[in-house]
Amino acid sequence: MVLDKNPEWVIDNNLTSIKNEFEKNIPSILLCSDPFHKAEFLNRLINCIEYQIVFVDMDLLYTGYVESGMIKKNDNVIIFHPDKTNWKKELSNIITKISKERTLVVIDSFNGVYNMFDDLESIRFINSCIMFLSSFGRETNSSVIVTGMARKKEEKWIISPGGKQIIKSSKTGVYFLKKIEKNLIITTENNISGKSKLFKIE
């Protein structure tokens, strides 16, 4: 995944454009190499969403910020902490919510999922769950965002094999998050024409 050298720039301080991107591409995969930049972006996104938000916190970073008071938990946010024993039950609860009303589902992150489910069969199951959620989400104009920690190697982002299975879907959006000075920058993966978009959040 090589990034376009001349992307289209979009100033998006109110996150309207990036929210539209996430609504068009379900699920949306958000890759980042710094967990703090990821948490900052997710907090800004959550603060500009007025409808229901389901936050599936697999690595407990967001929960840690909330419990410490560094991030204020909004009334429209429901946090889930699934584990191996209750994943199916929690998934059922999330599906119920997303099938009834518009919802933003954040699964944070792939890395936490892979740490919990270390065998390939379980990872495939989780990927199927995410695609299942996304299918319900399209019916209620919802969004499903899955974050993942990744690293750049020779101009390419290296992620785990399970993540690549989801990214191959034609309905999936892939985005790369970084911070330059005080600005959050989100770049889209190149589309068929070879052009990508770059969203700048000041």
Contacts in CASP RR format, 6 or more apart in sequence:
PFRMAT RR
TARGET T0000
AUTHOR 0000-0000-0000
METHOD contacts of the structure
MODEL  1
MVLDKNPEWVIDNNLTSIKNEFEKNIPSILLCSDPFHKAEFLNRLINCIE
YQIVFVDMDLLYTGYVESGMIKKNDNVIIFHPDKTNWKKELSNIITKISK
ERTLVVIDSFNGVYNMFDDLESIRFINSCIMFLSSFGRETNSSVIVTGMA
RKKEEKWIISPGGKQIIKSSKTGVYFLKKIEKNLIITTENNISGKSKLFK
IE
1 156 0 8 1.000
1 157 0 8 1.000
1 174 0 8 1.000
1 189 0 8 1.000
1 190 0 8 1.000
2 155 0 8 1.000
2 156 0 8 1.000
2 190 0 8 1.000
3 155 0 8 1.000
3 176 0 8 1.000
3 187 0 8 1.000
3 189 0 8 1.000
3 190 0 8 1.000
3 196 0 8 1.000
4 190 0 8 1.000
4 194 0 8 1.000
4 195 0 8 1.000
4 196 0 8 1.000
6 195 0 8 1.000
7 187 0 8 1.000
7 188 0 8 1.000
7 195 0 8 1.000
7 196 0 8 1.000
7 197 0 8 1.000
7 198 0 8 1.000
8 195 0 8 1.000
8 196 0 8 1.000
8 197 0 8 1.000
8 198 0 8 1.000
9 197 0 8 1.000
9 198 0 8 1.000
9 200 0 8 1.000
10 17 0 8 1.000
10 197 0 8 1.000
10 198 0 8 1.000
10 199 0 8 1.000
10 200 0 8 1.000
11 200 0 8 1.000
11 202 0 8 1.000
12 18 0 8 1.000
12 199 0 8 1.000
12 200 0 8 1.000
12 201 0 8 1.000
13 201 0 8 1.000
13 202 0 8 1.000
14 48 0 8 1.000
15 44 0 8 1.000
15 45 0 8 1.000
15 48 0 8 1.000
15 201 0 8 1.000
17 199 0 8 1.000
18 45 0 8 1.000
18 175 0 8 1.000
18 186 0 8 1.000
18 199 0 8 1.000
18 201 0 8 1.000
19 45 0 8 1.000
19 48 0 8 1.000
19 49 0 8 1.000
19 143 0 8 1.000
21 28 0 8 1.000
21 173 0 8 1.000
21 175 0 8 1.000
21 188 0 8 1.000
21 197 0 8 1.000
21 199 0 8 1.000
22 28 0 8 1.000
22 143 0 8 1.000
22 145 0 8 1.000
23 141 0 8 1.000
23 143 0 8 1.000
25 171 0 8 1.000
25 172 0 8 1.000
25 173 0 8 1.000
26 134 0 8 1.000
26 137 0 8 1.000
26 138 0 8 1.000
26 142 0 8 1.000
26 143 0 8 1.000
26 144 0 8 1.000
26 171 0 8 1.000
26 172 0 8 1.000
27 130 0 8 1.000
27 131 0 8 1.000
27 133 0 8 1.000
27 134 0 8 1.000
27 144 0 8 1.000
27 145 0 8 1.000
27 146 0 8 1.000
27 166 0 8 1.000
27 171 0 8 1.000
27 172 0 8 1.000
27 173 0 8 1.000
28 143 0 8 1.000
28 144 0 8 1.000
28 145 0 8 1.000
28 146 0 8 1.000
28 172 0 8 1.000
28 173 0 8 1.000
28 174 0 8 1.000
28 175 0 8 1.000
29 146 0 8 1.000
29 147 0 8 1.000
29 148 0 8 1.000
29 163 0 8 1.000
29 166 0 8 1.000
29 167 0 8 1.000
29 172 0 8 1.000
29 173 0 8 1.000
29 174 0 8 1.000
29 175 0 8 1.000
30 38 0 8 1.000
30 41 0 8 1.000
30 145 0 8 1.000
30 146 0 8 1.000
30 147 0 8 1.000
30 148 0 8 1.000
30 175 0 8 1.000
30 176 0 8 1.000
30 177 0 8 1.000
30 186 0 8 1.000
31 147 0 8 1.000
31 148 0 8 1.000
31 149 0 8 1.000
31 150 0 8 1.000
31 157 0 8 1.000
31 159 0 8 1.000
31 174 0 8 1.000
31 175 0 8 1.000
31 176 0 8 1.000
31 177 0 8 1.000
32 38 0 8 1.000
32 41 0 8 1.000
32 147 0 8 1.000
32 148 0 8 1.000
32 149 0 8 1.000
32 150 0 8 1.000
32 176 0 8 1.000
32 177 0 8 1.000
32 178 0 8 1.000
33 149 0 8 1.000
33 150 0 8 1.000
33 151 0 8 1.000
33 152 0 8 1.000
33 178 0 8 1.000
34 178 0 8 1.000
34 179 0 8 1.000
35 59 0 8 1.000
35 61 0 8 1.000
35 149 0 8 1.000
37 177 0 8 1.000
37 178 0 8 1.000
37 179 0 8 1.000
37 184 0 8 1.000
38 61 0 8 1.000
38 108 0 8 1.000
38 109 0 8 1.000
38 147 0 8 1.000
38 148 0 8 1.000
38 149 0 8 1.000
38 177 0 8 1.000
39 61 0 8 1.000
39 62 0 8 1.000
39 65 0 8 1.000
39 71 0 8 1.000
40 179 0 8 1.000
40 184 0 8 1.000
41 177 0 8 1.000
41 184 0 8 1.000
41 186 0 8 1.000
41 201 0 8 1.000
42 62 0 8 1.000
42 106 0 8 1.000
42 108 0 8 1.000
42 147 0 8 1.000
43 62 0 8 1.000
43 65 0 8 1.000
43 71 0 8 1.000
44 184 0 8 1.000
44 201 0 8 1.000
45 104 0 8 1.000
46 53 0 8 1.000
46 55 0 8 1.000
46 74 0 8 1.000
46 77 0 8 1.000
46 104 0 8 1.000
46 106 0 8 1.000
47 74 0 8 1.000
49 76 0 8 1.000
49 104 0 8 1.000
50 76 0 8 1.000
51 76 0 8 1.000
51 101 0 8 1.000
51 102 0 8 1.000
51 103 0 8 1.000
51 104 0 8 1.000
52 76 0 8 1.000
52 78 0 8 1.000
52 97 0 8 1.000
52 101 0 8 1.000
52 102 0 8 1.000
52 103 0 8 1.000
52 104 0 8 1.000
53 74 0 8 1.000
53 76 0 8 1.000
53 77 0 8 1.000
53 78 0 8 1.000
53 103 0 8 1.000
53 104 0 8 1.000
53 105 0 8 1.000
53 106 0 8 1.000
54 78 0 8 1.000
54 80 0 8 1.000
54 94 0 8 1.000
54 97 0 8 1.000
54 98 0 8 1.000
54 103 0 8 1.000
54 104 0 8 1.000
54 105 0 8 1.000
54 106 0 8 1.000
55 62 0 8 1.000
55 77 0 8 1.000
55 78 0 8 1.000
55 79 0 8 1.000
55 80 0 8 1.000
55 106 0 8 1.000
55 108 0 8 1.000
56 80 0 8 1.000
56 82 0 8 1.000
56 90 0 8 1.000
56 94 0 8 1.000
56 105 0 8 1.000
56 106 0 8 1.000
56 107 0 8 1.000
56 108 0 8 1.000
57 63 0 8 1.000
57 79 0 8 1.000
57 80 0 8 1.000
57 81 0 8 1.000
57 108 0 8 1.000
58 82 0 8 1.000
58 107 0 8 1.000
58 108 0 8 1.000
58 109 0 8 1.000
58 111 0 8 1.000
58 112 0 8 1.000
58 113 0 8 1.000
58 115 0 8 1.000
58 116 0 8 1.000
59 108 0 8 1.000
59 109 0 8 1.000
59 111 0 8 1.000
59 112 0 8 1.000
59 115 0 8 1.000
60 81 0 8 1.000
61 108 0 8 1.000
62 71 0 8 1.000
62 79 0 8 1.000
62 108 0 8 1.000
63 79 0 8 1.000
63 81 0 8 1.000
64 70 0 8 1.000
65 71 0 8 1.000
66 72 0 8 1.000
66 73 0 8 1.000
66 79 0 8 1.000
73 79 0 8 1.000
78 97 0 8 1.000
80 90 0 8 1.000
80 93 0 8 1.000
80 94 0 8 1.000
82 90 0 8 1.000
82 91 0 8 1.000
83 116 0 8 1.000
84 116 0 8 1.000
84 117 0 8 1.000
87 126 0 8 1.000
87 129 0 8 1.000
91 129 0 8 1.000
91 133 0 8 1.000
94 105 0 8 1.000
94 133 0 8 1.000
95 132 0 8 1.000
95 133 0 8 1.000
95 136 0 8 1.000
97 103 0 8 1.000
98 105 0 8 1.000
98 133 0 8 1.000
98 136 0 8 1.000
98 137 0 8 1.000
98 140 0 8 1.000
98 142 0 8 1.000
99 136 0 8 1.000
99 137 0 8 1.000
99 139 0 8 1.000
99 140 0 8 1.000
100 140 0 8 1.000
101 140 0 8 1.000
102 140 0 8 1.000
102 141 0 8 1.000
102 142 0 8 1.000
103 137 0 8 1.000
103 140 0 8 1.000
103 142 0 8 1.000
103 143 0 8 1.000
104 142 0 8 1.000
104 143 0 8 1.000
104 145 0 8 1.000
105 133 0 8 1.000
105 137 0 8 1.000
105 142 0 8 1.000
105 143 0 8 1.000
105 144 0 8 1.000
105 145 0 8 1.000
106 145 0 8 1.000
106 146 0 8 1.000
106 147 0 8 1.000
107 113 0 8 1.000
107 130 0 8 1.000
107 144 0 8 1.000
107 145 0 8 1.000
107 146 0 8 1.000
107 147 0 8 1.000
108 146 0 8 1.000
108 147 0 8 1.000
109 146 0 8 1.000
109 147 0 8 1.000
109 148 0 8 1.000
109 149 0 8 1.000
110 146 0 8 1.000
110 147 0 8 1.000
110 148 0 8 1.000
110 149 0 8 1.000
110 159 0 8 1.000
110 160 0 8 1.000
110 162 0 8 1.000
110 163 0 8 1.000
111 148 0 8 1.000
111 149 0 8 1.000
111 160 0 8 1.000
113 123 0 8 1.000
113 126 0 8 1.000
114 123 0 8 1.000
114 160 0 8 1.000
114 162 0 8 1.000
117 123 0 8 1.000
117 125 0 8 1.000
117 126 0 8 1.000
120 161 0 8 1.000
123 161 0 8 1.000
123 162 0 8 1.000
124 162 0 8 1.000
124 165 0 8 1.000
127 162 0 8 1.000
127 163 0 8 1.000
127 165 0 8 1.000
127 166 0 8 1.000
130 144 0 8 1.000
130 146 0 8 1.000
130 166 0 8 1.000
131 166 0 8 1.000
131 169 0 8 1.000
133 144 0 8 1.000
134 144 0 8 1.000
134 171 0 8 1.000
136 142 0 8 1.000
137 143 0 8 1.000
137 144 0 8 1.000
146 166 0 8 1.000
148 159 0 8 1.000
150 157 0 8 1.000
150 158 0 8 1.000
150 159 0 8 1.000
151 157 0 8 1.000
151 158 0 8 1.000
152 158 0 8 1.000
157 176 0 8 1.000
159 167 0 8 1.000
166 172 0 8 1.000
167 173 0 8 1.000
167 174 0 8 1.000
173 188 0 8 1.000
173 189 0 8 1.000
174 188 0 8 1.000
174 189 0 8 1.000
175 186 0 8 1.000
175 187 0 8 1.000
175 188 0 8 1.000
175 189 0 8 1.000
176 186 0 8 1.000
176 187 0 8 1.000
176 189 0 8 1.000
177 184 0 8 1.000
177 185 0 8 1.000
177 186 0 8 1.000
178 184 0 8 1.000
178 185 0 8 1.000
178 187 0 8 1.000
179 185 0 8 1.000
182 202 0 8 1.000
183 200 0 8 1.000
183 201 0 8 1.000
183 202 0 8 1.000
184 200 0 8 1.000
184 201 0 8 1.000
185 198 0 8 1.000
185 199 0 8 1.000
185 200 0 8 1.000
185 201 0 8 1.000
186 198 0 8 1.000
186 199 0 8 1.000
186 201 0 8 1.000
187 196 0 8 1.000
187 197 0 8 1.000
187 198 0 8 1.000
187 199 0 8 1.000
188 196 0 8 1.000
188 197 0 8 1.000
188 198 0 8 1.000
189 196 0 8 1.000
190 196 0 8 1.000
END
